C-alpha cells in the first residue's frame, strides 16, 4: 500500500508535468524552425500549387528558356477503357504520402505523373533547356536534343526529366514498363527530342521549329521510346489521383503513334496572363490551329 502513498503520487505528477513541459518546449522549438508536420506540408503545398506564369510565344514556336506545360490532350480512345481519364492531363511532379510528410523540399530521384489540373503551377510547369549550347530564345527544332527541367516552385533546385532502360529492379510500378523520373544529375538520360506527329512527314520536317500548342511526339534519346500516358494505371496520392507516365511507343495498325503518345507544349495566353493558349477559342472553324504545319487550300 505504501507504493501508492501521497508522496509517490506527487512524485509521479511532478514527473508527468516535467514531461509535458519538455514536449511543449520541443514543440515551440520545432515551430520556430519550421519543422512541424503541418508546416512541412504547407510549405510543399505553397510551392507545388504556386501559380506560375507561362512564357508567351510571339512566333508560335517553342524556344529554349521557355516555361511551359506538357499536356497530354483529351483522349477519345480512353472513353471506353477509362471513362474518368478521357480529359486532358498535364505532366507533373508526383509526391507520395511518405515524402510529403518527411521532406522539406523535393528530393531526387522523384517520380512523375499526369494530373487533371491544366492550370500552370509549380507542380506541372517545366523549362525547356539547351543541350548543345543553343542560346535562350532560339526555337527548338524537330530532331534537336533538349532537356525538361522543373523547380517544383522552389527557388534553390532544378530537377530534370529522365528515363532509362527497364531492368529487373527499375521499372514503372503499375505497368512494369520503362519508368520516367526526375533527377538532379545531367546525363544523356535527360535528353529528349520532339518529332512531327505524322510519321510519313517526319523526315520532311526534321530541323523545322517545333510549334507550340500543337500535337507532337516527345521521344527519349537514349532508349528511343516515346513519352506516354496509358491512362489505365493510376494511384491516389496526398494531392489526389495521379496517372502513370512511362516511356513506351504505342503504334496503331498504320504504324503511327496512338494518342497515348501525343503531347502539346503549352505556352501562355498573350491576351490574358492568367490563362494559357489552351483556353483561347480556336479561330479556325475547321479545327486547325494557326501555328500548325498545314497548308490550307
C-alpha positions as CSV (number, residue, x, y, z in Angstrom):
1,X,0.0,0.0,0.0
2,X,3.0,2.3,0.6
3,X,3.7,2.3,-3.1
4,X,0.5,4.3,-3.7
5,X,1.0,6.9,-0.9
6,X,0.6,10.7,-1.3
7,X,4.4,11.2,-1.8
8,X,4.5,8.7,-4.7
9,X,1.5,10.3,-6.4
10,X,3.0,13.8,-6.0
11,X,6.3,12.5,-7.5
12,X,4.6,10.9,-10.5
13,X,2.6,14.1,-11.0
14,X,5.8,16.1,-11.0
15,X,7.4,13.8,-13.5
16,X,4.4,14.0,-15.8
17,X,4.5,17.8,-15.5
18,X,8.2,17.8,-16.5
19,X,7.5,15.5,-19.5
20,X,4.7,17.8,-20.6
21,X,7.0,20.8,-20.2
22,X,9.6,19.1,-22.3
23,X,7.1,18.3,-25.0
24,X,5.9,21.9,-25.1
25,X,9.5,23.2,-25.3
26,X,10.2,20.7,-28.1
27,X,7.0,21.9,-29.9
28,X,7.9,25.5,-29.7
29,X,11.5,24.8,-30.8
30,X,10.3,22.9,-33.9
31,X,7.7,25.5,-34.7
32,X,10.3,28.3,-34.7
33,X,12.5,26.2,-37.0
34,X,9.6,25.3,-39.3
35,X,9.9,21.6,-38.6
36,X,6.3,20.8,-37.6
37,X,4.5,18.3,-39.8
38,X,1.8,20.9,-40.7
39,X,4.5,23.4,-41.6
40,X,6.3,21.0,-43.9
41,X,3.0,20.1,-45.7
42,X,2.0,23.7,-46.0
43,X,5.5,24.6,-47.4
44,X,5.2,21.9,-50.0
45,X,1.7,22.9,-50.9
46,X,2.6,26.6,-51.1
47,X,5.4,25.8,-53.6
48,X,3.7,23.0,-55.6
49,X,0.5,24.9,-56.0
50,X,2.2,28.3,-56.5
51,X,0.8,30.0,-59.6
52,X,3.4,30.1,-62.4
53,X,3.2,32.3,-65.5
54,X,4.0,30.5,-68.7
55,X,6.1,32.0,-71.4
56,X,4.3,33.7,-74.3
57,X,5.3,32.6,-77.8
58,X,5.3,35.6,-80.2
59,X,6.1,33.5,-83.3
60,X,4.1,30.4,-82.5
61,X,7.1,28.2,-81.7
62,X,8.7,26.8,-78.6
63,X,12.1,28.3,-77.5
64,X,14.9,27.4,-75.2
65,X,14.3,29.0,-71.8
66,X,10.5,28.9,-72.2
67,X,8.4,28.0,-69.1
68,X,5.7,25.6,-70.4
69,X,3.3,22.8,-69.5
70,X,3.4,19.4,-71.2
71,X,-0.2,18.4,-71.9
72,X,-1.4,15.0,-73.0
73,X,-4.6,16.1,-74.9
74,X,-8.1,14.7,-74.4
75,X,-8.1,11.1,-75.3
76,X,-11.0,9.7,-77.3
77,X,-9.7,6.1,-77.1
78,X,-9.8,6.3,-73.3
79,X,-13.5,6.8,-73.1
80,X,-14.3,3.1,-73.3
81,X,-11.5,1.7,-71.2
82,X,-11.1,4.6,-68.7
83,X,-14.2,6.9,-68.8
84,X,-12.8,9.1,-66.0
85,X,-9.5,9.7,-67.7
86,X,-10.6,11.0,-71.1
87,X,-9.8,14.6,-70.4
88,X,-6.6,16.5,-70.8
89,X,-3.7,15.7,-68.4
90,X,-0.5,17.5,-67.6
91,X,2.9,16.2,-66.8
92,X,3.6,16.8,-63.1
93,X,5.8,16.0,-60.1
94,X,4.5,13.1,-58.2
95,X,4.5,13.1,-54.4
96,X,3.7,10.1,-52.4
97,X,2.4,10.4,-48.8
98,X,5.7,9.4,-47.1
99,X,7.8,12.1,-48.9
100,X,5.1,14.7,-48.3
101,X,5.3,14.1,-44.5
102,X,9.1,13.9,-44.3
103,X,10.7,16.2,-47.0
104,X,11.2,19.9,-46.6
105,X,12.0,20.2,-50.3
106,X,11.9,18.0,-53.3
107,X,14.5,15.2,-53.2
108,X,15.9,13.3,-56.2
109,X,15.1,10.9,-57.7
110,X,11.5,11.9,-57.8
111,X,8.6,10.3,-59.7
112,X,6.4,12.0,-62.3
113,X,2.8,11.5,-63.1
114,X,0.0,13.0,-65.1
115,X,-2.7,15.1,-63.3
116,X,-6.0,16.5,-64.4
117,X,-5.1,20.1,-63.4
118,X,-4.4,22.2,-66.5
119,X,-3.6,25.4,-64.5
120,X,0.1,26.2,-64.6
121,X,1.7,25.9,-61.1
122,X,4.9,24.7,-59.5
123,X,3.9,21.0,-59.8
124,X,3.3,20.9,-63.6
125,X,5.5,23.5,-65.2
126,X,8.8,22.8,-66.9
127,X,11.6,24.9,-68.5
128,X,13.0,24.0,-72.0
129,X,16.8,23.7,-71.6
130,X,19.5,23.5,-74.1
131,X,21.8,20.5,-74.5
132,X,24.1,21.7,-77.4
133,X,24.6,25.3,-76.2
134,X,21.8,26.9,-78.1
135,X,21.0,30.4,-76.8
136,X,17.9,31.2,-74.7
137,X,15.2,32.4,-77.1
138,X,16.2,30.3,-80.0
139,X,13.5,27.9,-81.2
140,X,13.9,24.2,-80.6
141,X,13.7,22.1,-83.7
142,X,12.4,18.7,-84.6
143,X,15.2,16.2,-84.0
144,X,17.2,18.5,-81.7
145,X,18.1,17.4,-78.2
146,X,16.7,19.3,-75.3
147,X,16.1,18.9,-71.6
148,X,13.0,19.5,-69.4
149,X,13.7,20.9,-66.0
150,X,11.4,21.8,-63.2
151,X,11.9,23.5,-59.8
152,X,8.5,22.5,-58.4
153,X,8.0,26.0,-57.3
154,X,11.2,26.0,-55.2
155,X,13.9,28.5,-56.0
156,X,17.0,26.6,-54.9
157,X,16.8,23.5,-57.1
158,X,16.3,22.1,-60.5
159,X,15.3,18.5,-61.4
160,X,15.4,17.1,-64.9
161,X,13.1,14.7,-66.6
162,X,14.8,11.4,-67.3
163,X,14.3,7.8,-68.2
164,X,16.4,4.6,-68.6
165,X,16.0,1.1,-70.0
166,X,13.8,-1.2,-68.0
167,X,15.6,-3.7,-65.8
168,X,14.7,-6.3,-63.1
169,X,15.0,-3.6,-60.4
170,X,14.0,-0.5,-62.5
171,X,10.5,-0.3,-64.0
172,X,7.2,1.6,-63.7
173,X,5.3,0.5,-60.6
174,X,1.9,-0.2,-62.3
175,X,2.6,-1.1,-65.9
176,X,6.1,-2.6,-65.4
177,X,7.2,-0.7,-68.5
178,X,10.0,1.8,-68.8
179,X,9.8,4.3,-66.0
180,X,10.1,8.1,-66.2
181,X,11.5,10.1,-63.3
182,X,13.2,13.3,-62.2
183,X,16.9,13.5,-61.3
184,X,19.3,16.2,-60.3
185,X,22.1,14.7,-62.4
186,X,22.7,15.8,-66.0
187,X,23.4,13.0,-68.4
188,X,22.2,11.5,-71.7
189,X,19.3,10.0,-69.8
190,X,17.9,13.5,-69.5
191,X,17.9,14.2,-73.3
192,X,14.7,14.3,-75.3
193,X,13.6,15.1,-78.9
194,X,10.4,16.4,-80.5
195,X,9.1,14.5,-83.6
196,X,6.4,15.6,-86.0
197,X,3.1,14.0,-85.4
198,X,2.6,12.4,-88.8
199,X,5.3,9.7,-89.3
200,X,5.1,10.0,-93.1
201,X,6.1,13.6,-92.9
202,X,8.6,13.2,-90.0
203,X,11.7,13.3,-92.1
204,X,10.4,16.2,-94.1
205,X,10.0,18.4,-91.0
206,X,13.3,17.4,-89.4
207,X,15.1,20.6,-88.5
208,X,11.9,22.8,-88.6
209,X,11.0,24.8,-85.5
210,X,8.7,23.0,-83.1
211,X,5.2,24.7,-82.9
212,X,3.7,25.5,-79.5
213,X,0.3,24.3,-78.5
214,X,0.2,21.6,-81.3
215,X,0.3,17.8,-81.0
216,X,3.8,16.3,-81.3
217,X,5.7,13.2,-80.2
218,X,8.3,13.5,-77.5
219,X,11.0,10.8,-77.6
220,X,13.7,9.8,-75.2
221,X,17.1,10.0,-76.9
222,X,18.8,7.1,-75.0
223,X,16.1,4.5,-75.4
224,X,14.3,5.8,-78.5
225,X,10.9,5.3,-76.8
226,X,8.2,7.9,-76.6
227,X,6.8,9.7,-73.6
228,X,3.3,8.3,-72.9
229,X,0.3,8.3,-70.6
230,X,-1.5,4.9,-70.8
231,X,-4.3,6.3,-68.6
232,X,-5.3,2.9,-67.2
233,X,-2.7,2.9,-64.5
234,X,-3.2,5.4,-61.6
235,X,-2.6,5.9,-57.9
236,X,-4.1,8.0,-55.1
237,X,-1.5,10.4,-53.6
238,X,-1.8,13.1,-51.0
239,X,-2.8,15.5,-53.7
240,X,-5.4,13.3,-55.5
241,X,-5.5,10.9,-58.4
242,X,-2.3,10.6,-60.5
243,X,-1.9,8.7,-63.7
244,X,1.3,6.8,-64.5
245,X,3.7,8.3,-67.1
246,X,6.1,6.0,-68.9
247,X,8.3,5.7,-72.0
248,X,6.7,3.4,-74.4
249,X,5.7,3.8,-78.1
250,X,2.1,2.8,-78.8
251,X,1.6,2.1,-82.5
252,X,-1.6,1.5,-84.3
253,X,-2.2,-0.7,-87.4
254,X,-0.8,2.0,-89.6
255,X,2.5,2.2,-87.6
256,X,1.6,5.6,-86.3
257,X,1.7,6.6,-82.6
258,X,-1.5,6.4,-80.7
259,X,-2.9,9.4,-78.7
260,X,-1.3,8.0,-75.5
261,X,2.0,9.4,-77.0
262,X,0.5,12.8,-78.1
263,X,1.8,15.9,-76.3
264,X,1.3,19.6,-76.6
265,X,3.9,22.1,-75.3
266,X,1.5,24.7,-73.8
267,X,2.5,28.4,-73.6
268,X,0.9,31.4,-72.1
269,X,-2.0,33.4,-73.4
270,X,-0.7,36.8,-74.6
271,X,-4.1,38.4,-74.1
272,X,-4.5,37.1,-70.6
273,X,-1.6,36.4,-68.3
274,X,-3.7,34.3,-66.0
275,X,-4.6,31.7,-68.7
276,X,-2.9,29.5,-71.3
277,X,-3.2,29.1,-75.0
278,X,-5.5,26.1,-74.4
279,X,-8.1,28.5,-73.0
280,X,-8.3,30.5,-76.2
281,X,-11.1,29.7,-78.7
282,X,-10.0,28.1,-81.9
283,X,-10.1,30.8,-84.6
284,X,-10.4,28.2,-87.4
285,X,-13.8,26.6,-87.8
286,X,-12.3,23.5,-89.3
287,X,-10.3,22.9,-86.1
288,X,-6.8,23.9,-87.4
289,X,-4.6,26.0,-85.1
290,X,-2.8,28.9,-86.8
291,X,0.7,27.6,-85.8
292,X,0.3,24.0,-87.1
293,X,2.2,22.9,-90.2
294,X,-0.8,22.6,-92.6
295,X,-1.3,24.2,-95.9
296,X,-4.8,25.4,-96.4
297,X,-6.2,25.1,-99.9
